[in-house]
Amino acid sequence: MTRERAIISEQTAADEDLVNYALRPIHLPDYIGQLELRRKLEVTLEAAKKRGEPCEHVLLYGPPGLGKTTLAHIIANEMGAKLVATSGPALTRTGDMMGILTNLNQGDVLFIDEIHRLNPTIEEFIYPAIESFKVDFVVDKGAFAKVINVPLKQFTLVGATTRAGLLSAPLRDRFGLFYHLDFYPPEELAQIVMRSAGLLDTKIDSESALTIARRSRGTPRIANRLLRRVRDFASVKSDGSVNPELAARALDQQGIDSTGLDSLDRRLLEVTLDYYQGGPVGIEALAATLSEEVDTLVDMVEPYLLKIGFVQRTPRGRMVTELACRHLGRTLPAAVSAVGAVGAADDAQESLF
């Protein structure tokens, strides 16, 4: 079953990518949030510029929609270099990779999104390019095969991944810099909303921006998407200006509640309560009951519910928490309370030894 969800952090359409590109900051001082990362990256880039060398290879990892692609563009802009962008699944032949690498100029930035999905053959092919800035290209076959050593100009590889654990150790070890992006607090997201509203020529106050931020799941991409939905609502139902009441109405109409849950999130919680007495229940059973794919629940629904403490993942299955019941105006089933009490007792027993 396909369903449009405004609060998914993945890219949903090509035209959205164009809008996001227009909203992206192009210099590091304009980048909001991730303070520790910005401080480290600022020192690294400044040191590389003083030495007159390209920046070291950078690996950016974290959930989707937090700004990994934006940081890759910022690195290129700060270094005064050209950025060449591609993705792991798009690189299927060594000839394609060879063409990209040989066309890079001194100091250019090669950005590979979803780098954990690189074909193993491509991954092994780029090892010498990353380490020694050269590639060994095999031409012909059999007895006529020859290895041509092709030197490359020094470049910076920026890899982005949502699943750092799926990267092979040899590839991971070839990056000199590792930066993790975490979810944003509502206050920083509100700053992003205010900045984006200015670029979109939308009148909004700080309280309205905070209303949008609190429903954005800690993700700038979602915040910008919700801002556009609120802007459209304001242009139809009002004079185009956004106030807190109008922002709340617009997001309520989209089915996004005060915690950032949409109809699918709430259905998962309600089904767990109504059909499985609050859990524990297996993810396959939930997927079958909801008529959804298991991957949809695991990748797009469950992470946020786990993050805000509405769902617990146990060896026996998923369980709804008291926080979720309070949000839904429900009572936590006695069976779930009993399981939680047993789990707490077991933890206390283990801590004695």
Secondary structure, DSSP 4 states (H G I P E B T S, - for coil): -----TT--S---HHHHHHHHHHS--SGGG--S-HHHHHHHHHHHHHHHHHT-PPPPEEEESSTTSSHHHHHHHHHHHTT--EEEEEGGG---HHHHHHHHHTPPTT-EEEEETGGG--HHHHHHHHHHHHHSEEEEEES-GGG-EEEEEE----EEEEEES-GGGS-HHHHTT-SEEEE--PPPHHHHHHHHHHHHHHTT--B-HHHHHHHHHTTTT-HHHHHHHHHHHHHHHHHHSSS-B-HHHHHHHHHHTT--TTS--HHHHHHHHHHHHHHTT--B-HHHHHHHHT--HHHIIIIIHHHHHHTTSEEEETTEEEE-HHHHHHHT----HHHHHHHHHHHHHHHHHHT-
